[in-house]
Amino acid sequence: MNKILVVDDEPRVSMGIKNFLLSSDLNITYVETALNGFEAIDYLRMDTFDLVLTDIQMGRMSGIELMETIYMEQPNLPIIVISAHEKFDFAKKSMRLGARDYLVKPVEQEDLLRVVRKVLNEKEEIGKKSLELSKWKREKEKTEALSRNELLMELVTERNLTKRDYKELIAELGEQIKGHYLGVVSIRLGLNHGGFSNREITLQDRKLLKYASINIMEESLSEWHGLTFNGFGNELIGIIQLNEQEMSGQRFHVKSQMHLIGQMIHMNLKQYLNVETTIGMSTLHSDIFMLPKLMEEANTAAEWKTLHPSNHVFYYEDVLAQENLSVVEWMAKVDEYVQGLKSGLDKPLPVDTETMIKPLRELGQSAELFNSYFGMLVYRLYGLMLEYGTTNGISLQRFDPDVYFRQMVGEARIERLREYIQETAKLVRLLVKERDQSILARITGYIRLNFRNPALKIQDIANEVHFSTAYLSYLFKQEMKKNLWDYVTELRIEEAKHLLATTDKKRYEVAYEVGYESPEHFGRMFKRYAGVSPAEYRKEGQGGLG
């Protein structure tokens, strides 16, 4: 059951090859013909083919250019070149671009049959081997992932392990535990809704989202030699590993690191998967035996979400002091204040700072309590900036509290806080105004600007949003429920309908204007999507003129 695409600007040649292949014994069920490279690309984007036969010398887009596009979008699709040119350079370049054979016109039917049979048989054998290999690899990867997950879970949950047990676990993990200081992160994923359509998530999609979340977590924690694995239910667990150099300096710097890590995890999962999270972070410890205790700390920190639903990141060291009710009230006050800043973006600047500064002044006699209250406020404000700033290409490094308030104490820090709050409010307003549309909106926006270009390639669109072509296609299909090239074609046909209904332009003019090189090909595509020919559409007044 093979499908073939024949590309030649001589209709007599392409139809001759089509009829010959359909009458052969090669189990070919369908042969499509295209008069140029642009038509061929359209067909390849709409349908799946097993083989392409193409001429080299064609108008507007040569066979070499067509092969370059196929090599970029479907690198495993076999190609046979049939050309009147015997030049070695053509054959050499064709082979470099993946051509399986190069036949010179006029082609003997026996030669064509032999070459096509050989390529189709090879493709079938490769498909069988690939299927068997992929099954084996999937099972192997699944087994290895389960084993790794179980080993890491044992490290963070089992309290009765001996030093020998730990050494054996670490050896089995391949020396992945190697940091001087260790911390544990508990990430609770909100998987009831997600994706850029924010729709309700099915059980199967939850598994996919959780798998994708692990990949993003691993990327987010790579700077800190992070290990990410599945917890129970919708929980992911991360182990952070810091070396002596990263831990050097004051305690304030360590807190800054931990808050930054938590905010980065939250924002990356929100930005790339639109998944809400609650993140609990433990303290850091140099003893691997403390991992179960650090796991408990991370879970305890995450549980504070019930008291502070608007927060996303909870650091255990901040939670320690919260046995005191006044600290709990302060956290609620901080939450309320930050929510007020978010909801009051349309109100004039400067914002009120005295609401937060007055209570801090009253804590001046207790340095430890003051530092705790002060840290909760400034890190919450910093998190607000990260929330709006991570997708805008704006560096927020200077607003890191560890940098902004460096070597400041007492009244100087209070006065600097006034500026920090005002700058936060000002910057967040700017970021809200300048923030790009969602990634999906950027993709569709780019396509709408460029769909009239007949040479539009998936790589052009992927480059616009800095995605791989594979992930771009997956994301578009997942969110839009249609193939990306179907979307492009629909835009072209809708624009053609508009031109047919509102102008006197001839069919070939409309075809060229919406991105088709051939009026005949435009006619076929129009009828495929609109159900009638361009002439029938104009005659029947389906464009709104009727």
N, C-alpha and C positions, 0 to 999 in steps of 0.2 A: 504494500500500500504506500507507494512513493509519490511525492509531489515535486514537480520540476518547474523551474522558472527559466525561460529562454529569452535572452536579451539581444536583439539585433535590429538595426535601423532599416533593414530590408525586410518588409512583411513577407515576401515570397520565401525568404530563407527561414525565418522563424516559424512560419506556418508549416513549411516542409519538415523541419526538425520535429515540430509538435506532432504532426500526423504519423511520422515514422516511429517516434517513441511510444505513442499510444497504441500502435499496432504491434509493437514488439512483445516479447515474452518476459519483460522485466518487471512485471507487476506494478506498472506505473498507472495510477488511477486518475491523475490530473496533471495537465501541463498548462501553465499560464505564459503568455507572451507579452513582452514589453518592447516598445520601439526605442527607448533611450534609458539612460541610467536613472533619471528622476522617476520615471514610471516604475522601474524595477524596485527602487527604494520604497516607494509607496506600497507595493505589493508585499515586499519583505517585512514591512512594519505591521501590516494588517494580518498576515497569514504566516504559517510555518511551512517552510520548504525543506526538502531533503538534499537538493542539488541545484546549482545555478550554472547554466551554460551562457557565456557572454562573448560578444564580439569585442574587439579592442578599439577600432576606429569608429566612433559614433559622434554625432553632433552634440554640442553643448556640454555633455559629460562623457568622457571617454570611459572605456572599459577599465582602465587602470584606476581612474578616480572612483568608479563604482566599487571596485575591489577594495580600495582603501577604506571606503565607508563600511562595507560589509565586514572587513577585518576589524574595524573598531567596534561595531555594534553586535556582530554575530561571528566571532573569530573561529568557531568550529564548523561553520557552514562550508561544505566542499564546493569548489568552483572548477569548472573546465572551461578553458579559453578556446574559442574557435575563431580564427582570424585569417585574413588574406595576407597578413604580413609575416614574412619568414625571418625578419630581423632577430638576431640573437638577444639584443637588448630588451625587446618586448617580452620574449619568452623568459628571460632571466628575472625581470621585474615581476612578471606574473607569478613565477614560482616563489619569489620572495614574499609575495602577498598571499600565499597559501593556495595557489592554483595546483590542482592535482595532476593536470595534464595540459598540453598545448597542441591543438590540432590546426593544421593549415588548410584553408579552403582551396579548392573544393574537397570536402571530406568524403571519404568512402564510407558507405553505410556500415560495412563490417567493422571499420576502425572506430566509428562513433559508438556502435553497439558494444564493442569490446571495452572501450574506456569507461562508458557509463556503467556497464555491468560491474566492472572492477571497483569503481568508486562507491557504488551503492552497496556492494558486498562488504567492502571495507568498513563503511559507515555502520552497517548492521552489526558486524563483529565488534567494532569499537563500542557500540551502544550496549551490547550484551556484557562485554567485559567491564565497561564503566558502571553499569548497573550493579554487577556483582561486587566490584571494588567499592562502590559508594555504600552498599549495604554493609560490607565488612568494615569499612572505615567508620560508618555511623555507629555500629555496634561497639567497635573498639573505643571510639571517643566517648560513647555513652558509659561504657564500663569504667574507663579511666576517670571520667568526670564524677561518677558516683563514688568511686574509691577515694578520690581526692576530697570530695565533699564530706564523706564519712570521717576521714582522718582529721580534717580541720574541725568538724563538729566535735569530735572527741577531745581535741585540744582545748576548746573553749567551754566545754560543758562537764567534762569528767574531772571530779575533784580528787580521786583516789589513785592518780597515776604516780608511779615512781620515777626517779630520774632516768632509770633505764628505759622505762616506757616512753618517756619524752624523747630520748635519744633515738629510739627505734622509729617513732612517729616522724620525727624530723628527717631521718634517713629515708623513709618511704616517700616523704614529700619532696625529696631531691634537694635538700638544703634550702627550701624556700623561706624558712623562718631564719632570718639572719640579722635582724635589727638589734641595736643595743637597747632601744626603748620600744615597748610595744603598747598599742592601744587598740581598743575594740569599738567598732561602729555598728549599731543596730539600725537598719533601715526598714521602716514599715511602709510598704507600698499600698497606695490607695488604688486598687484595681477595679473598682466598681464602674468607673468611667475613665476614659483616656483617649489617646490619639488626638489628632488635630480637629476631628469632628466632635470630640468630647461625647461620643456616644456610649451607650451601655456596653460593657465588655462581656463577651461570651467566655465560657470556661476555656475553650481552646485558645482564644485570643489572649486570655490571661497568662497562659503558659508562654506564648510568644512574647508578650510584653515583659514577663519576668526574665526570660532569656535575654531579651534586648537590654533590660535594665542591668543585668550582670555585666554585659559587654561595656556599657557606659560607665558603670562603677569601676571596672578594671582600668579603663582609660583615665577616669577621674583620679584614681589613687596611685597611678603609675609613678608619679613623682615621689611618693612616700613608700615605694616598694610594697604596695597594697596587695593583699590576697582577698578575693571576694568569693563567697560561696552561698549556697541556699541555706536558709534557716527553715523554720516551720511555717507553713501557710504562706502568707504574703511577705515574709521577712527575708531580707538579705543581710548577710553579716560580712563585715570587712575587718581585716587586721591591718593596722597601720604600723610601719616600722621606721623609726627615726634613728639616725646615727648620732654619735657624740657631738659632731659639729652642728647638726640641726637643733640639738637640745641645748647648746651653749647659750649663755645670756640669762636674762631675768625671766622670772616666772610669767611676767606679763607677755613676753614674746611667745612662750609656749601656748598660752591661752589664745593668743592671736592666731597661731598656726592652727589650733584645733577648731576654732570658730570658722576660719577660712575654709578648712577642709569640709566641714559640715555644710556651709553655705554653697560651696562649689558642687558637692554631690546633689544637693536639693535643686539647684538651678539647672544643672546639666540634665537631670531626669525630667525636669519641667520643660526645658527648652526643646529637647530632642524627642521626647515621647509624650509630653503633656501629661505626665503622671505626678500626682500629688504624693508627698512623702512626709513622714515623721522620722527624724534622725536623732538617735540617742548616742552620745559619745562618752566613753570612759576617760579616766585619767590615764597617764602613761606610767609604765613600770618597766624596770630593767630585768625582772625575773620572769622567765617563761612560765613558771609554776603559777603565776598570778593571773594567767589568761582566764580561767573560770570566774575569778573574782571580777576581772575587768568586764567580762560578759554580763555579769549581774549589774555592774555599774551602768553599762550602756542601756540595759533593759529598764533599769530604774529611771534613768534620765528620760528615755522615750515615753514612759508612763505619764510624765508631766504634761503631755499633750492634752489630757483630759481636763486639767486646770487652766491651760492656756491654749485654747484651740486655734488662735491666730498665729502662734509660733510654729516653726518647722524644725528648728535645730535646738537641741538641749544638751548642754555640757555638764557632766556629773559634778564637777567642782563647783559650778554655779548653784546646783541643786542642793549641795551639802548644807549650805547656810539657811536653807529655806524651811528648817524646822521652826524658825522664828516667824511668827505670823506677819510681822511688819515687812519682812522680805517678800513674802507672798503677795502682800498688798502692793509692794513696790513693783513687782513684776507685772501685776495687773495694770498698774498705773502706766508703766512703760508701754505695754501692749495697747492700751487705750490711746496713749499719746501718738504712737506710731500710726495707728489706724486713723487718727485724726489728721495727721499729715497726709496720708494717702487719700482720704476722702475730701480734703480741703485744698486740692491742687488748683482749684479755680479761684481761691481766695487770694487777696493781695499779700505781697511780702512787705516787711519781714514777718515771720511767724512768732508766736508767743514762746519765749524760752523760760520765763520766770516760773511757770508751772512745774518744771522739772528741776530747775536750779535751786529754788528755795528749799525743798526737802533735802537736797544734797548738802547745802550749807549747814543744816541742822545736825548733820552727821559728822561734822568736822572733827569732833573730839575722838571719834573712833575710826582710826586709819583703816583697819581691816574691813569694817563694815562699809566705810565710804568707798574703798576700792572695789568692793563687791558690787555695790549699787551703781557706781560709776561705770564699771565694766559691762553690767547688764544693759545699761542705756546705750553706751556708745557702740557696742557690738550689734545691738538691735538696729540702730540707725545705719551702721555699716552694712548689715544684712539687707536693709531696705534699698540701699544704693546698688548692691550686687543684684538684687531682684530685678531692678529696672535697667541695669547697666551692662550685664554680661553679653547681650546680643548687639550692642551698639558700637563695638570697637573702641570704647572709651576706657582709658586706663584709670583704675580707681586705686592704684597703689598708694598714692599720697594720702588717701582717706583711711587707710589701715590705721586703727587706733594706736597701734604700737609705733607707727611712724608719726602720726599727726600730733600725739601728745608726748613725744619722746622727751625725757629728762624734765618733765614739768611736774610740779607738785603744788598742793594747796590752792591758793587763790588764783595763781597763774593758770592752773588747769581748769578751774571754774570759768574764768574769762574766755579761755580758748574754747571751752565747750559751747559758749554762746555762738561763736563763729561756726563751729562744727555743725550745730543744728541748723543755722541759717543756710550754710553751704549745702547741707543735705537737702533741705527743702528746695533750694534753687536748682540744684543739679537734677533731682528727681523730676521736677517739672520739665526741664530741658530734655531729659531722656525720654519722658513720656511723649513729648511732641515729636522727637526725632526717631523714636523706635520704629524699626521696620515692621512691615506687615508680617504675618506668620510666614514660615518657610513655604508652605503650600501656596499662599497668596503670591509670594515672590516668583514661584515657578510659573503659575498661571499668568501672572503679569508679564513675565518675560516672553512667554509663548504668544500672548496676545499682541505684543509689540513686533514679533518676528515671524508669525505664521505665514506671512505672504512671501517669505524668502524660500524659494524652492530648494535651496541647499542647506536648510536648517537641519542640524544634526543633534542627536541626543547629548553629545559631548559639549556642545555649546550651552545647552540648558544646564547640564550638570556643573559646568564651570561657573555658571552664574551663582549657584548656591553652594559651591564647594562640596559636592557629593560625588560619590562614584556613580557611574551610569547604572550599575546594577541596583544600588540602593535607591536611586532616583526613580527608577521604573517601579520598584517594589512599593515605595512610599506613595507614589501617584496612584497606582492601582488600588492600594489598600484604602486610601482616603477618598478617592474620586469614583471608585467602583467601575473604572474603565481604563483601558489601555491609553498610555500617553499619546500615541500616534492617532488613536481614534479621536481624542480630544482635538488634536491639531487639524485633522480632516474635517471634523464637525465645524470648527471655526471657519475653515476655508469654504465649506459648503454654505454656511449661514451668510457669510459675506457675499458669496456668489448669488444667493437668493436675493439679497438686498440690491445688488447691482442689476440683476435681471428685472427686478420689480420697479426700480426707480430710475434706470438709465436706458438709453438706446444702444449701449455698447454691444458689439458683436460678440458671439460666443468665444472666439479666440482672444478678444481683448479681456473679457471677464476671466477667462482661464489664466492668462498671464498675470493679471492683477492679483489673483488670489493664490498664486504659487504653483501653477501647473505649466509645464513646458509644452505640453501637447494638448490641443483642443479635443482630440479624440479621447485621450486619457481622462481629461476633465469631464467629458460627457459620461464616460463609464463610471467614474467615481461619483458624479452627481446623482446618477440614476440609482446607484447602489445605496446611497444614503437618503436621498429624497423620494425615491420610489418612482420618479418620472424623469424624463429627459429635460435638459435646460429649456429647449424650445417648448415642450409641453407645459412646463412650469410657467413660463412667460405668457403663453397663450391662455392658460386657464386662470391667470391672475392670482396665483396662490401666494404671491408676495404681498398682498394687501391692496392691490390696485383694483381688483375685481369689482 
